[in-house]
Structures are given as C-alpha cells and as structure tokens.
C-alpha cells in the first residue's frame, strides 16, 4: 500500500498571504491555497513588474491606475 499526498494542506492563508515590496510597501495578496515555493516565486515575479508599472502611471488627478486588471487575484498556478 502506498499513500501519497501533495499540496493538501494550505500553506498560504489569510494570516500569511500578504507580500510587501518597494519603498511604499506596495501590497500583493497571494490567493489562499497550497503551493510549492517555486509557484509562489513565479507568481511574485509575474506580479511585481505589473504592480510597479501600475504605480508609475498617474492620471491628471495623480491617482493610481489599475492597468493590469488585478491579475494578482486570478487563479494561482
């Protein structure tokens, strides 16, 4: 008999799913779930450049645009 489980216990929860970067503490929310470290790394590498671009573009009122459609909330790989 062989019993194997992979990613069955959530390692990202509401208590640890926030990632902050840059001087302004830009926040990225990682969707809750069970992930390998490589998947989290790939997710952050994809989202961070988009967030940087999002905060670099300002309209006439100097408000921040959400140009990426909040891709951070899409299904996590």
PyMOL commands that set and color helices and strands:
alter all, ss='L'
color gray80, all
select helices_A, chain A and resi 37-56+71-73
alter helices_A, ss='H'
color red, helices_A
select strands_A, chain A and resi 18-21+26-29
alter strands_A, ss='S'
color yellow, strands_A
deselect
rebuild
show_as cartoon
